[in-house]
């Protein structure tokens, strides 16, 4: 059996500092919106405050996961904490959807029992939310492109900013037209947006946690690519999974058409690794060589 892998080291970045700044800003926004929502009677403002509070918790989860993911592997944790950020992304995406369901429930109740709302306070607090969350979004935007944990935090903040924009529009409509029902409507729209933004992230993080084969890898094409080698009969018993967003692992059995030496196997293994890395972006490979072994030759074999 041979095992190869490539290491990648992240350059020092400002993810932790940017997350801390975002946490502090969201705490300020949450406190202001809770007070403002109670004083003004705006459900949209209170729902936005609830969302902001969930963001504070989510950002804290992301911050802790970011710190843990950098810890070294050990004898009792051979992968280290490389999955901490995936767990954080899954938790954060789940909270987006849970908060959305709660907002819909509250919005329906308020729609049936409408109340007059102090719209001027709603407008000013919505502006505060737009400015603070907009700044946080800019802080996390770069890292969100390459890291699922940071993307979950970024999505929370982006939806917060969007929600604040909706609350601002609602405040203006209530102030100048007296349309107090728009408060409930905007709350439902915010909730729908949360579900839309959270679902893809929830699905992606769930697939990684469940060790599903990445969507962009076809086992049939992979098997065909490896089997083109003249000394390989068959590739079977394949498992492919992602440890995190940067590491894709493969383990498989390769049946050779002759009894090759160990040194020759190492040469072929290097060739196989090159194909897997360049054509399928697999960077950790664990191959079990076989010759005339009596075992199932199917691509997938239930362990």
Secondary structure, 3 states (H helix, E strand, C coil): CEEEECCCCCCCCCHHHHHHHHHHHHHHHHHHHHHHHHHHCCHHHHHHHHHHHHHHHHHHHHHHHHHHHCCCCECCECCCCCCHHHHHHHHHHHHHHHHHHHHHHHHHHHHHCCCCCCHHHHHHHHHHHHHHHHHHHHHHHHHHCCCHHHHHHHHHHHHHHHHHHHHHHHHHHHHHHCCCCHHHHHHHHHHHHHHHHHHHHHHHHHHHHCCCCCCCCCHHHHHHHHHCCCCEEEEEEEEEEECCCCCEEEEEEEEECCCCCHHHHHHHHHHHHHHHHHHHCCCEEEEEEECCCCCCCCCCCCC
